[in-house]
Amino acid sequence: MSPTACGSCYDFSTYTSTYFLTGALAGGVCCSITHGAACPLDVVKTRIQLDPATYNKGMLGGFRQVIAAEGVGALATGLGPTAGGYFVQGWFKFGGFEFLKVNLAKSYGDQNAWDKRFMLNSLSAAGAEFVADIFLCPFEATRIRQVSDPAMAKLSLPGAAQAIVAQNGLIGGFYSGFIPMLFKQIPYTIAKFVVQDFAAEAIYQVVAPKRDVSGATKFGISLTSGVIAGVTAAIISHPADTLLSKINK
């Protein structure tokens, strides 16, 4: 049945405030856990970006250098800002994405929303990430300073944040890297959502065009398309990520 004949093929009444809050909470928790677990990688990556002359032995070599010089505990430097910042970022990114996507779909109508789904997903991802970055930027600035400055690394998250504000002011300390962050995070988020949808559709076309698959197969397709999207997003956002580290050093 066409969208015109049925009025709307979607029951938008299911998208309540509880739905959006649940999505936001799930996004916050998952982002906090995944980014927190990746903190050792972030420490080594940031060291390589900021001091390539010293950390010039690749990722594994960088791990060995950090551990040899500062102990294994140094790999957890910046864990507080990472876990806290990405909880807030995940909350606004995933909750905001769902909110914008649903409301844009309602305004465009069923058929238009489907025909322009990648455009609407891009707009939703960009809008949600912009808001999320306003809250993430202070946490990321603190994380980078703690990784790059041994004195800052000894401080707690609140202590490091207070020291940054005392030295550089609120805007200079926390938001000097806001523009590079937008150039990093917005393309990353657009790629993550849009590429995953595109990859999932392509896989379904090969595996099961009618999408009549088991739950395990559906999970496998979601996981595979997510990995493809994650790799693509990381490649796209890498140059701005390096610039962000340099600015917040």
C-alpha positions, 0 to 999 in steps of 0.5 A: 500500500502506498504512503498516500493510501494509508496516510502514514505507514509508520506509527509515530506515536511510539516515539515518545519522550521515553523512547528518546530518553532510552536511546540517549541513555543507551548511547551515553552508556555505550559510548562511555564504555567503548571510549573508556576501554579504548583509553590506552589506545588514545594515550598512545595515539595522542603521544604519537600525534604530539611528539612524533620524533619520540614516539616513532615506532608505531602503535605497539612500539608506542605502548612499550615506550609509554610503559617503559617511561611511566609505567603501565598506569600511564595508559589510563591517563585521561580515563575520567575525561574520556568516560565522562565526556563520551557519556555526555556526547553519546547521550546527545548524539544518539538521543538527538539523532533519533529525535531529529530523524523521527521529526524530519521523517514526519515532516517529509512524509513516508515516501519522501523520507524513504527516498531522501533517507541518507540526506535526512540521516546526514542532517540528523547526525550533523545536528545531533553531533554539533550539540554533543560537541558543545558538551564534549569539547571541555572534556576532550581538551582536559583529556589531551592536556592530561596526556600531554602534560605530566603535571596535569596527569597527576590531577583529578578531572575537576582539578585538571579542569580548574587548572586549565581555566586558571591558566587559559580561561574558560573559552581559551582553555576548553573551546580553542579546539572547538572548530577542529572538533566539529571537523572531526566529529561531524563527518565521523558521525555522519559517516558512522550512521549513513555508511552503516545504513548503506552497508546494511542495505547492500548486505541484505540485498546479497544475503536476503533481499526480503530481510527474512533472516534469523535474529543471529543473522540480523545481528551479524549484518548489523555488526559487519555494517557497523565495523565498515562504518566505523573504519570509514568514519575513523579514516575520514576524521583522522586529519582533524583529530590530529589538528585537535590534539595539536591545538589542545596540547 
